[in-house]
């Protein structure tokens, strides 16, 4: 449904909010290391950069948290530093 809305900052914020909730529920149902979790948080990271706002970046914290679970410690550290 979001893809049918005009590409505005408000739409981007709505998508980010949905992805944040989806990321949490996907971690619970499929586990921290699931590929789906990575895809969700990578998209959220892109949206955070588009918004260029410090507060939404907090929503992207799922990326550095899940990488060490997959053994990607260096990538998790780099992502957390952002």
Secondary structure, 3 states (H helix, E strand, C coil): CHHHCCCCHHHHHHHHHHHHHHHHHHHHHHCCCCHHHHHHHHHHHHHHHHHCCHHHHHHCCHHHHHHHHHCCHHHHHHHHHC
